[in-house]
């Protein structure tokens, strides 16, 4: 008997640790690990529960079942191995510091019980340490990483295990409710989970929208992105399945422009892996700056401004639209993520960790590698980060990427019916003009030009280049 411990691989197909190994009967298990749940939030738990439901249905259709338990994995996995007389436990490798420490503890407990562990790199195409500089060091610059990632051969997807390989646990275990797990219902409408939904999204995207991805990906009002981020985070789709389908789309591209768009999307898959490699070798970045400055960055302690940013009431329309989308959908368009992160760190001068923690609480697709990489990029503290002197202008960003204010009006109802030019000029309108135009929408809480200069001074002092 082999127990397969599902974690961020909530799918039956293209699951290497599930199918790798001998033909021993496989008992699938999922643990709601109390230590992991301490860092979780309602949107992600709700997405996981939805995905577990479809995964369980797949197993039951093959006269097996998914055994779902609650507790600390360090206790539950050894207990189940003993109860079912398993001689092996398999799982997909973790890359965060928290996940690796948990796995080390489980491995040690199983070794004490003479149970073998079989771990497989499954969440990435290329495991950390396999793409390095010529000196053997992990990359800290994406462009060099991308060149090697792009040209490195990718394994193809693998089929799901046959029904004959699957064991029946002989007991039905319910999937606990959010309340059982100690969570409130999400504030947002959570996207549908499950491997079938992931497959539909992938096929729909690669059948058309991917060919316009390069041009349209930065327009939040356009339906131009894949919607795969929560599925990749929670493993309802395998990376090899995604890449295989993307390659087929490239082969079917009608022209060179379409092929370039497909390659642009491949670059986003590489970014995802780059940040996982960074996290693997630098687990401290979840709470610490990747880039060291001579002096501490003098972030402002401003709870009122932070709450205004969270509420989407800053008076900067593109920023507020993004923060309200986050609350409504547990998702934010990637371009807008950069805009709201820049605003928090460069206009409000608030520590990136505050924004990262809010995203951790609100996103269905949160994972520490990519979210941390994005936040530290915007804050000019990360690997291959935005230079501190390049500061997003939120008005220019809104006008450039949402010129007709379609996205803004969708999420900021106070501005519906307002001309796009007035929306993008909101910061320049007089108080009287604002009252006449949209009386319920707030004035800007800060002056961008003034805060830009303060941000430059703040970073120059951190770099030891300015006097106090």
C-alpha positions, 0 to 999 in steps of 0.5 A, a space after each residue: 500500500 502506498 499513501 499519496 498525500 495530495 497538497 498543491 496537486 489537486 488533480 488526477 492527471 499530470 501528477 508525477 508523484 501520484 503515478 511514479 513508482 511501483 504498482 502498489 495500491 494507491 490510497 489518496 489522502 488530503 490533510 487540512 494541516 492546522 499549521 498550514 491553515 494558520 497562514 491560510 485565508 477564506 478565499 484559498 480554503 474555499 477554492 481548495 474545498 471546491 477542488 477537493 470535491 471534484 477530485 473526490 468525485 473522480 476517485 469515487 467514479 473509480 471505486 476509490 475515495 479521497 480520504 480527508 482528515 484534519 490535524 497536524 500533518 506530522 501526526 496524521 500522515 504517520 497515523 494513516 500510514 500505520 492504520 493502513 499498513 502503508 510501506 510508502 508515502 508519496 508527495 510533491 516537493 514543497 518550495 517554501 520554508 514552511 512547507 519544507 520544514 513540515 516535510 522534514 518532520 513528516 519524513 523523520 516520523 515516517 523513517 522512525 516507523 520504517 515507512 519509505 517516503 517518495 518525493 517528486 518535483 512536480 510543481 515546476 518544470 525545472 526544480 530549484 538548482 537546475 537552472 543556474 549561472 555558469 558558476 552554479 549560483 541561482 539566478 537573481 536576474 530574470 532575463 538570464 533565467 528566462 533564456 535558459 528556461 526557454 530553451 530547456 526541454 520540458 517533460 510532457 504531461 502524464 496520464 492519470 493512474 488507472 482504476 486498478 491502481 487505486 485503493 478504497 479506504 473503506 470509510 467515507 470522510 466528509 470535507 470539513 466546512 469553512 466553519 469547521 476549519 475556523 474560517 468565515 465565508 469569503 467576502 469575495 465571490 470565489 472562482 470555481 475550482 477543480 481540475 475540470 474547470 482548469 482544463 476548460 480555462 486552459 483550452 478556452 484561452 489557448 483556442 483564441 485569447 492567447 494570440 492577442 495576449 502580448 497586446 492585450 495583457 496589460 488592459 484590465 478591461 479586456 478578457 485577455 488573461 488565462 485565469 489559470 493563476 489559482 489553478 496553478 497555485 493549488 495544482 488543479 492543473 499540471 505545469 506540463 499540461 499547460 506547457 503542452 497546450 501552449 506549445 500546440 497553440 504556438 504551432 497552430 498560430 496563424 502568423 508571427 505576431 500570434 506566435 510572439 504572443 504565445 511566447 510572451 505567455 510562456 515568459 509568464 510561466 517562466 516568471 512563475 518558476 523564477 520566483 519559486 527558485 528565489 524563494 527556495 534559496 531565500 526562504 527569508 524573503 517572505 518577511 525580509 527584504 531580498 535586497 540589502 540597503 545600507 540603512 533601514 528604509 524609513 517606511 511610514 506607520 500610517 494605519 489610516 492610509 493603509 485602511 483607505 488603500 485596503 478599502 479602495 478609497 484613495 481617490 486614485 481611480 485605477 488604484 481604487 478599482 483594483 482594491 475593490 476588485 480584490 475584495 469582490 473577486 479574490 483576484 486582481 489583474 496583474 498590471 493593476 497589482 503592480 499599480 496598487 503595490 507601487 501606490 502603497 509603497 511609493 505614494 503612501 510610503 508604507 512597508 510592502 509587507 503590509 500589502 503582501 499580508 493583505 493580498 495573502 488574506 484576500 487572494 484566491 491565487 496567493 502563493 508566497 513565491 509569486 506574491 512576494 516576488 511581485 511585492 518586492 519588485 514594486 517596492 524596489 527591495 527584491 530580486 531584479 526589482 523595479 529601480 527605486 527611482 522608477 515610480 509608477 504615476 497612478 494617473 498615467 497608468 490608468 490612462 494608458 492601460 484603461 483609456 476608456 475607464 471601462 475597468 475603473 467604472 466596473 469596480 468604482 460605481 461612483 464614477 459610472 457615467 463620468 467621462 473618461 477624461 474627467 476620471 483620469 484628470 480626477 487629481 487635477 479637478 477642483 473640489 467644486 468640479 469633483 463635487 459636481 462630477 462624482 460627489 460620492 467619490 473621494 478626493 486624492 488622499 496624497 499628492 503624487 508629485 510630493 510623495 514621489 519626491 519623498 519616496 526618492 529621498 527615503 530610498 536615497 537615505 536608505 542607500 546612504 546617499 542623502 543626509 537626514 
